[in-house]
Amino acid sequence: MSIDAAMIEQMILEGIPDATVKVEDLRGDGEHYAAYVVSPSFAGKNRVQQHKMVYDAMKGKMGEELHALAIQTSVPE
């Protein structure tokens, strides 16, 4: 069972409600995605901490139903 882009976006938004999220299917195979996440919640956190917030929002789906997720995070300008 795989997860689609809309489900990934929904999960990230549930975990980081103030985020703006864009999810892209990189290969068109429903298994390799990129998530672009912008959130004021990332302020003062390093990149590893920001990515952990996104992984935590995925509620253990990484490596199970979701094969690959490239993450780019940033704080709003």
C-alpha positions as CSV (number, residue, x, y, z in Angstrom):
1,M,0.0,0.0,0.0
2,S,1.4,3.4,-0.9
3,I,0.5,6.9,0.1
4,D,-0.5,9.6,-2.4
5,A,0.7,13.2,-2.5
6,A,-2.5,14.5,-1.0
7,M,-2.2,12.1,2.0
8,I,1.4,13.2,2.6
9,E,0.3,16.9,2.5
10,Q,-2.6,16.2,4.9
11,M,-0.4,14.4,7.4
12,I,2.3,17.1,7.4
13,L,-0.4,19.8,7.9
14,E,-1.9,17.8,10.8
15,G,1.5,17.6,12.4
16,I,2.6,21.2,11.5
17,P,-0.7,23.2,11.2
18,D,0.9,26.5,10.4
19,A,2.9,25.1,7.5
20,T,2.6,25.7,3.8
21,V,3.2,22.4,2.1
22,K,3.8,21.3,-1.5
23,V,4.3,17.7,-2.4
24,E,5.6,16.5,-5.7
25,D,5.7,12.9,-7.1
26,L,9.3,12.8,-8.4
27,R,9.1,9.8,-10.6
28,G,5.3,9.4,-11.2
29,D,5.4,6.1,-9.5
30,G,3.6,7.0,-6.3
31,E,6.7,6.0,-4.2
32,H,9.2,8.8,-4.5
33,Y,8.1,12.2,-3.3
34,A,9.6,15.6,-2.5
35,A,7.9,17.7,0.2
36,Y,8.6,21.5,0.4
37,V,7.5,22.7,3.8
38,V,7.5,26.3,5.0
39,S,6.6,27.0,8.6
40,P,7.1,29.7,11.2
41,S,7.5,26.7,13.6
42,F,10.9,26.0,12.1
43,A,12.3,29.4,13.4
44,G,15.3,28.8,15.7
45,K,15.6,25.2,14.7
46,N,18.4,23.7,12.7
47,R,17.7,21.7,9.5
48,V,17.9,18.3,11.3
49,Q,15.3,19.5,13.9
50,Q,13.1,20.8,11.1
51,H,13.2,17.5,9.2
52,K,12.5,15.6,12.3
53,M,9.3,17.6,12.7
54,V,8.2,16.5,9.2
55,Y,9.2,12.9,9.9
56,D,7.2,13.0,13.1
57,A,4.2,14.3,11.3
58,M,4.4,11.2,9.0
59,K,3.5,9.1,12.0
60,G,5.8,6.1,11.2
61,K,4.8,5.8,7.6
62,M,8.3,6.5,6.4
63,G,10.0,3.2,5.3
64,E,6.6,1.4,5.4
65,E,3.9,2.8,3.1
66,L,6.1,5.7,2.0
67,H,9.3,4.5,0.3
68,A,11.2,7.9,-0.2
69,L,10.5,11.5,0.8
70,A,13.0,14.2,0.0
71,I,12.4,17.1,2.4
72,Q,13.1,20.8,1.9
73,T,12.2,23.0,4.9
74,S,12.4,26.7,5.4
75,V,11.0,29.6,7.5
76,P,8.8,32.1,5.8
77,E,10.5,35.3,4.6
